């Protein structure tokens, strides 16, 4: 029982840190970059929330917990790919105009 409580504490810490990351002015991709800057904030918060949901589902429904885990990692990888494409496109456009 103690191990499950520890995993919930870690998941709660991750969720709280993800919300603090969204509020913080320090980002991986600055918010002044219109879409990519906001997308990284949303991506971090969604990942933290899905991680919290997954930690509670592991006690009762392992199949649903695995679905949430797959969704979490798929969303994270897809989001990183989209952010990279947006940032690289922005750099290319900036260099072309310059």
LINQUI-V409513 format. One record per backbone hydrogen bond with DSSP energy under -1.0 kcal/mol. CO is the residue of the C=O (numbers start at 1). NH is the residue of the N-H. Records with the same first field share a line. If there is no record, write none. Layout:
BEGIN
CO: NH  NH
END
This chain:
BEGIN
1: 5
2: 6
3: 7
4: 8
5: 9
6: 10
7: 11
8: 12
9: 13
10: 14
11: 15
12: 16
13: 17
14: 18
15: 19
16: 20
17: 21
18: 22
19: 23
20: 24
30: 33
33: 37
35: 39
36: 40
38: 42
39: 43
40: 44
41: 45
42: 46
43: 47
44: 48
45: 49
46: 50
47: 51
48: 52
49: 53
50: 54
51: 55
52: 56
53: 57
54: 58
57: 61
61: 65
62: 66
63: 67
64: 68
65: 69
66: 70
67: 71
68: 72
69: 73
70: 74
71: 75
72: 76
73: 77
74: 78
75: 79
76: 80
77: 81
78: 82
79: 83
80: 84
81: 85
82: 86
83: 87
84: 88
85: 89
86: 90
87: 91
88: 92
89: 93
90: 94
91: 95
92: 96
93: 97
94: 98
END
